[in-house]
Amino acid sequence: MAKITADQIREEAEAKDVHFLRLAFSDVNGVLKNVEVPISQLEKVLSNKMMFDGSSIEGFVRIEESDMYLIPDLDTWMIFPWTTESGKHIGILICDIFLPDGSPFPGDPRGNLKRMVAKMNAKGFTDFNLGPEAEFFLFKRDENGLPITQVNDHGGYFDLAPVDLGENCRRDIVLTLEEMGFEVEASHHEGAIGQHEIDFMYDSVVTACDRIQMFKLIVKSIARKHNMHATFMPKPVANIAGSGMHCNMSLFNDQGNAFYDANDELGLSETAYQFMAGILDHAKAITAVGNPIVNSYKRLVPGYEAPVYIAWSQQNRSPLVRIPSARGNSTRIELRSVDPSANPYLIMASLIGAGLDGIDRELQPDAPTDRNIYSMTESELAEAGIEQLPMTLDYALDELEIDDVVKASLGQHITDNFISSKRLECNEYAMQVSQWELDHYFQAY
């Protein structure tokens, strides 16, 4: 992929009448933040002299350590196809965060992922590709423009209009994505009412995570133009399927796809088995990162296709890890538990760390589970040695706190701030009184 130069950005900004620049980055919870500056500051941006106050950003620093530099990655340059009310265009650059002394900020999720990629490179691997499948829901808005919990259609998997009333919105999202340089592979209605999926081409892991963040922004922006609300909340509606973000991963070395071996019965290399075994071995701690909000665990329940058990298979979709049928350079491992509320930079850093640990320790996964795990009895699960994923965020955080490999993949700064933030969320949730409790207990007791 050709590198974008500063001169190209200057020329395109002038040719397309860009008047504002968004300098974007992600906090520890995966929320996309940005500092917006006028085009008059372009030279300051391109010379890496733009500073901001990091003390108000979740998981960053204390107020007395607040000054930080935004260092733009020029290859992330994009121009939004929409304009301001005055007809001016807006450009965006995704940035890494650096400290005043010139060192990378250890609390920057993107910078931390780059650190893990460098660790991977040092072990002889040249690239790590990610193909995400992020699902989302479209809801209506009321007469005041506020989102309401009423879906906009009653469509099902791969349905067409007029049942799928979100088709026009989804089509406009795809057109916008393509205009901004995404290669969209598929777009369709998902299994639940109001649920949609748009799949875009895999890429190197850092670039793919950048695109996940931009994808979320574009989906929400275009939905708003259609007077709808898009949410990546994992389980916004009870008793229907939730939204996942399946992660298709492949590892490369100088010889090609390191997960492929034509001589193996399943076409998988020892590296693939070891990498997968590492993910399975650390699955409980990884769940805290890949399913990071209280609501995530309303999705990870039996009966709605989301994985609940720590197992793998090539032949069915109930286990945690699936091996899609493609081989050669397309050989990949699919982790099915991650949901779209996850910070993509953090979950991918965790998965690289867990996979490399599996390779270092030469771990081997248990035998594949090629039957429907949801139909297995407790004794059958125990006999097969199949454990369950954490059922709550609190439980998942307990597992993260005792997993040195996953914590090291995140680094101490991010780990401490992530756990602190999520424990607070759990405590706040525990103090709430839900409508279900009122319906069941208010009169009975």
DAQUI-V850388 format. One record per residue. RES is the residue in one small letter. PSI is psi in whole degrees, -180 to 180 (* if undefined). D_LAST is the distance of its C-alpha to the last C-alpha in whole Angstrom. Layout:
# DAQUI-V850388
res=RES psi=PSI d_last=D_LAST
res=RES psi=PSI d_last=D_LAST
This chain:
# DAQUI-V850388
res=m psi=128 d_last=65
res=a psi=140 d_last=68
res=k psi=145 d_last=67
res=i psi=131 d_last=66
res=t psi=164 d_last=69
res=a psi=-38 d_last=68
res=d psi=-39 d_last=71
res=q psi=-39 d_last=70
res=i psi=-43 d_last=67
res=r psi=-47 d_last=69
res=e psi=-44 d_last=71
res=e psi=-37 d_last=68
res=a psi=-39 d_last=66
res=e psi=-43 d_last=69
res=a psi=-34 d_last=70
res=k psi=13 d_last=66
res=d psi=49 d_last=66
res=v psi=128 d_last=63
res=h psi=-20 d_last=62
res=f psi=147 d_last=59
res=l psi=130 d_last=58
res=r psi=124 d_last=55
res=l psi=105 d_last=55
res=a psi=150 d_last=51
res=f psi=168 d_last=50
res=s psi=141 d_last=46
res=d psi=-178 d_last=44
res=v psi=-26 d_last=42
res=n psi=4 d_last=39
res=g psi=9 d_last=42
res=v psi=127 d_last=41
res=l psi=123 d_last=45
res=k psi=162 d_last=46
res=n psi=151 d_last=50
res=v psi=124 d_last=52
res=e psi=131 d_last=54
res=v psi=154 d_last=58
res=p psi=162 d_last=61
res=i psi=-20 d_last=64
res=s psi=-18 d_last=66
res=q psi=9 d_last=64
res=l psi=-45 d_last=65
res=e psi=-37 d_last=68
res=k psi=-39 d_last=65
res=v psi=-48 d_last=63
res=l psi=-21 d_last=65
res=s psi=12 d_last=67
res=n psi=37 d_last=63
res=k psi=10 d_last=63
res=m psi=123 d_last=60
res=m psi=160 d_last=58
res=f psi=168 d_last=54
res=d psi=111 d_last=51
res=g psi=-2 d_last=49
res=s psi=-21 d_last=47
res=s psi=4 d_last=44
res=i psi=131 d_last=44
res=e psi=123 d_last=41
res=g psi=11 d_last=42
res=f psi=-102 d_last=46
res=v psi=170 d_last=47
res=r psi=163 d_last=47
res=i psi=-30 d_last=48
res=e psi=-3 d_last=51
res=e psi=33 d_last=52
res=s psi=-27 d_last=52
res=d psi=127 d_last=55
res=m psi=159 d_last=55
res=y psi=139 d_last=57
res=l psi=111 d_last=57
res=i psi=106 d_last=59
res=p psi=141 d_last=59
res=d psi=107 d_last=60
res=l psi=-27 d_last=62
res=d psi=-10 d_last=61
res=t psi=4 d_last=58
res=w psi=128 d_last=60
res=m psi=156 d_last=59
res=i psi=128 d_last=59
res=f psi=139 d_last=56
res=p psi=-15 d_last=58
res=w psi=167 d_last=56
res=t psi=170 d_last=57
res=t psi=174 d_last=56
res=e psi=-26 d_last=57
res=s psi=6 d_last=60
res=g psi=11 d_last=61
res=k psi=146 d_last=61
res=h psi=161 d_last=60
res=i psi=128 d_last=58
res=g psi=160 d_last=58
res=i psi=143 d_last=56
res=l psi=134 d_last=57
res=i psi=136 d_last=54
res=c psi=154 d_last=55
res=d psi=155 d_last=55
res=i psi=129 d_last=54
res=f psi=151 d_last=57
res=l psi=164 d_last=57
res=p psi=-25 d_last=60
res=d psi=2 d_last=62
res=g psi=1 d_last=62
res=s psi=152 d_last=60
res=p psi=139 d_last=57
res=f psi=121 d_last=53
res=p psi=-12 d_last=51
res=g psi=6 d_last=48
res=d psi=113 d_last=49
res=p psi=-40 d_last=48
res=r psi=-44 d_last=51
res=g psi=-36 d_last=53
res=n psi=-40 d_last=51
res=l psi=-40 d_last=51
res=k psi=-37 d_last=55
res=r psi=-42 d_last=55
res=m psi=-34 d_last=54
res=v psi=-40 d_last=56
res=a psi=-38 d_last=59
res=k psi=-41 d_last=58
res=m psi=-45 d_last=58
res=n psi=-38 d_last=61
res=a psi=-20 d_last=63
res=k psi=7 d_last=62
res=g psi=6 d_last=64
res=f psi=135 d_last=62
res=t psi=-27 d_last=63
res=d psi=155 d_last=60
res=f psi=114 d_last=56
res=n psi=147 d_last=55
res=l psi=129 d_last=52
res=g psi=102 d_last=51
res=p psi=152 d_last=47
res=e psi=86 d_last=45
res=a psi=125 d_last=43
res=e psi=157 d_last=41
res=f psi=164 d_last=39
res=f psi=148 d_last=37
res=l psi=126 d_last=38
res=f psi=161 d_last=36
res=k psi=166 d_last=37
res=r psi=153 d_last=37
res=d psi=-174 d_last=37
res=e psi=-16 d_last=39
res=n psi=4 d_last=39
res=g psi=8 d_last=40
res=l psi=139 d_last=36
res=p psi=142 d_last=35
res=i psi=158 d_last=32
res=t psi=54 d_last=30
res=q psi=119 d_last=32
res=v psi=160 d_last=35
res=n psi=2 d_last=38
res=d psi=177 d_last=39
res=h psi=32 d_last=38
res=g psi=167 d_last=40
res=g psi=-169 d_last=40
res=y psi=121 d_last=43
res=f psi=17 d_last=46
res=d psi=160 d_last=46
res=l psi=166 d_last=48
res=a psi=153 d_last=48
res=p psi=-3 d_last=47
res=v psi=-42 d_last=44
res=d psi=92 d_last=44
res=l psi=-9 d_last=44
res=g psi=5 d_last=44
res=e psi=-44 d_last=47
res=n psi=-42 d_last=49
res=c psi=-45 d_last=47
res=r psi=-38 d_last=47
res=r psi=-41 d_last=51
res=d psi=-34 d_last=52
res=i psi=-46 d_last=50
res=v psi=-45 d_last=52
res=l psi=-40 d_last=55
res=t psi=-44 d_last=54
res=l psi=-45 d_last=54
res=e psi=-39 d_last=57
res=e psi=-26 d_last=59
res=m psi=10 d_last=57
res=g psi=3 d_last=59
res=f psi=144 d_last=56
res=e psi=100 d_last=57
res=v psi=129 d_last=54
res=e psi=-34 d_last=54
res=a psi=153 d_last=52
res=s psi=125 d_last=49
res=h psi=164 d_last=47
res=h psi=139 d_last=44
res=e psi=-174 d_last=41
res=g psi=-33 d_last=39
res=a psi=156 d_last=36
res=i psi=136 d_last=36
res=g psi=5 d_last=37
res=q psi=140 d_last=38
res=h psi=160 d_last=42
res=e psi=136 d_last=44
res=i psi=120 d_last=47
res=d psi=131 d_last=49
res=f psi=163 d_last=52
res=m psi=142 d_last=55
res=y psi=161 d_last=54
res=d psi=173 d_last=56
res=s psi=148 d_last=57
res=v psi=-42 d_last=53
res=v psi=-45 d_last=54
res=t psi=-41 d_last=55
res=a psi=-40 d_last=52
res=c psi=-39 d_last=49
res=d psi=-43 d_last=51
res=r psi=-33 d_last=51
res=i psi=-45 d_last=47
res=q psi=-42 d_last=47
res=m psi=-37 d_last=49
res=f psi=-47 d_last=48
res=k psi=-43 d_last=44
res=l psi=-44 d_last=46
res=i psi=-44 d_last=48
res=v psi=-47 d_last=45
res=k psi=-39 d_last=43
res=s psi=-45 d_last=46
res=i psi=-38 d_last=48
res=a psi=-40 d_last=44
res=r psi=-37 d_last=44
res=k psi=-23 d_last=47
res=h psi=14 d_last=46
res=n psi=36 d_last=43
res=m psi=164 d_last=41
res=h psi=122 d_last=39
res=a psi=134 d_last=39
res=t psi=140 d_last=37
res=f psi=16 d_last=37
res=m psi=131 d_last=33
res=p psi=-38 d_last=33
res=k psi=76 d_last=30
res=p psi=-19 d_last=29
res=v psi=129 d_last=28
res=a psi=152 d_last=25
res=n psi=17 d_last=26
res=i psi=171 d_last=30
res=a psi=147 d_last=33
res=g psi=-179 d_last=33
res=s psi=131 d_last=36
res=g psi=176 d_last=38
res=m psi=77 d_last=41
res=h psi=138 d_last=43
res=c psi=112 d_last=46
res=n psi=119 d_last=49
res=m psi=140 d_last=51
res=s psi=143 d_last=55
res=l psi=137 d_last=57
res=f psi=150 d_last=61
res=n psi=-170 d_last=64
res=d psi=-22 d_last=68
res=q psi=-9 d_last=68
res=g psi=-148 d_last=65
res=n psi=115 d_last=62
res=a psi=-9 d_last=61
res=f psi=-7 d_last=58
res=y psi=136 d_last=61
res=d psi=111 d_last=63
res=a psi=-21 d_last=65
res=n psi=-9 d_last=66
res=d psi=149 d_last=62
res=e psi=-38 d_last=61
res=l psi=1 d_last=58
res=g psi=20 d_last=60
res=l psi=143 d_last=58
res=s psi=168 d_last=60
res=e psi=-37 d_last=59
res=t psi=-41 d_last=58
res=a psi=-46 d_last=55
res=y psi=-42 d_last=54
res=q psi=-43 d_last=54
res=f psi=-46 d_last=52
res=m psi=-41 d_last=50
res=a psi=-36 d_last=49
res=g psi=-42 d_last=49
res=i psi=-44 d_last=46
res=l psi=-38 d_last=44
res=d psi=-33 d_last=44
res=h psi=16 d_last=43
res=a psi=-37 d_last=40
res=k psi=-44 d_last=37
res=a psi=-39 d_last=38
res=i psi=-32 d_last=40
res=t psi=-36 d_last=36
res=a psi=-32 d_last=35
res=v psi=-40 d_last=38
res=g psi=-14 d_last=38
res=n psi=72 d_last=35
res=p psi=6 d_last=34
res=i psi=159 d_last=31
res=v psi=-41 d_last=27
res=n psi=-22 d_last=27
res=s psi=-32 d_last=30
res=y psi=-3 d_last=28
res=k psi=-19 d_last=26
res=r psi=-37 d_last=30
res=l psi=66 d_last=31
res=v psi=152 d_last=29
res=p psi=147 d_last=30
res=g psi=-7 d_last=31
res=y psi=26 d_last=33
res=e psi=-14 d_last=36
res=a psi=142 d_last=35
res=p psi=143 d_last=36
res=v psi=-24 d_last=34
res=y psi=148 d_last=36
res=i psi=94 d_last=39
res=a psi=173 d_last=42
res=w psi=160 d_last=45
res=s psi=158 d_last=47
res=q psi=-20 d_last=50
res=q psi=-16 d_last=49
res=n psi=169 d_last=45
res=r psi=11 d_last=43
res=s psi=-26 d_last=40
res=p psi=171 d_last=41
res=l psi=-42 d_last=41
res=v psi=132 d_last=44
res=r psi=146 d_last=47
res=i psi=101 d_last=50
res=p psi=158 d_last=52
res=s psi=-22 d_last=55
res=a psi=144 d_last=57
res=r psi=-168 d_last=60
res=g psi=-140 d_last=63
res=n psi=-10 d_last=62
res=s psi=3 d_last=59
res=t psi=130 d_last=57
res=r psi=164 d_last=54
res=i psi=130 d_last=50
res=e psi=118 d_last=47
res=l psi=125 d_last=44
res=r psi=0 d_last=41
res=s psi=-28 d_last=38
res=v psi=141 d_last=39
res=d psi=165 d_last=37
res=p psi=0 d_last=39
res=s psi=-9 d_last=37
res=a psi=145 d_last=39
res=n psi=113 d_last=42
res=p psi=-35 d_last=45
res=y psi=-38 d_last=47
res=l psi=-43 d_last=44
res=i psi=-38 d_last=43
res=m psi=-35 d_last=47
res=a psi=-41 d_last=48
res=s psi=-42 d_last=46
res=l psi=-39 d_last=47
res=i psi=-45 d_last=51
res=g psi=-44 d_last=50
res=a psi=-43 d_last=48
res=g psi=-44 d_last=51
res=l psi=-34 d_last=54
res=d psi=-40 d_last=52
res=g psi=-39 d_last=52
res=i psi=-45 d_last=56
res=d psi=-39 d_last=57
res=r psi=0 d_last=55
res=e psi=46 d_last=56
res=l psi=153 d_last=53
res=q psi=135 d_last=53
res=p psi=157 d_last=50
res=d psi=172 d_last=48
res=a psi=148 d_last=50
res=p psi=151 d_last=48
res=t psi=104 d_last=45
res=d psi=14 d_last=47
res=r psi=166 d_last=44
res=n psi=111 d_last=41
res=i psi=-32 d_last=39
res=y psi=-22 d_last=35
res=s psi=-4 d_last=37
res=m psi=144 d_last=37
res=t psi=168 d_last=35
res=e psi=-40 d_last=34
res=s psi=-37 d_last=37
res=e psi=-40 d_last=39
res=l psi=-43 d_last=38
res=a psi=-42 d_last=38
res=e psi=-36 d_last=42
res=a psi=-5 d_last=43
res=g psi=28 d_last=42
res=i psi=117 d_last=39
res=e psi=166 d_last=37
res=q psi=148 d_last=34
res=l psi=158 d_last=34
res=p psi=141 d_last=31
res=m psi=-10 d_last=28
res=t psi=161 d_last=27
res=l psi=-39 d_last=29
res=d psi=-46 d_last=28
res=y psi=-42 d_last=30
res=a psi=-40 d_last=33
res=l psi=-36 d_last=33
res=d psi=-43 d_last=33
res=e psi=-38 d_last=36
res=l psi=-40 d_last=38
res=e psi=-22 d_last=38
res=i psi=6 d_last=40
res=d psi=99 d_last=42
res=d psi=-30 d_last=46
res=v psi=-48 d_last=47
res=v psi=-39 d_last=45
res=k psi=-41 d_last=44
res=a psi=-31 d_last=48
res=s psi=-30 d_last=48
res=l psi=-24 d_last=46
res=g psi=154 d_last=48
res=q psi=-42 d_last=47
res=h psi=-50 d_last=46
res=i psi=-44 d_last=44
res=t psi=-49 d_last=42
res=d psi=-44 d_last=41
res=n psi=-36 d_last=40
res=f psi=-50 d_last=38
res=i psi=-42 d_last=36
res=s psi=-46 d_last=36
res=s psi=-43 d_last=35
res=k psi=-32 d_last=32
res=r psi=-40 d_last=31
res=l psi=-43 d_last=30
res=e psi=-44 d_last=28
res=c psi=-43 d_last=26
res=n psi=-41 d_last=25
res=e psi=-41 d_last=24
res=y psi=-40 d_last=22
res=a psi=-25 d_last=20
res=m psi=-6 d_last=19
res=q psi=152 d_last=18
res=v psi=117 d_last=15
res=s psi=164 d_last=16
res=q psi=-35 d_last=15
res=w psi=-43 d_last=14
res=e psi=-42 d_last=11
res=l psi=-43 d_last=10
res=d psi=-34 d_last=11
res=h psi=-27 d_last=9
res=y psi=-24 d_last=6
res=f psi=-47 d_last=6
res=q psi=-32 d_last=6
res=a psi=-30 d_last=4
res=y psi=* d_last=0
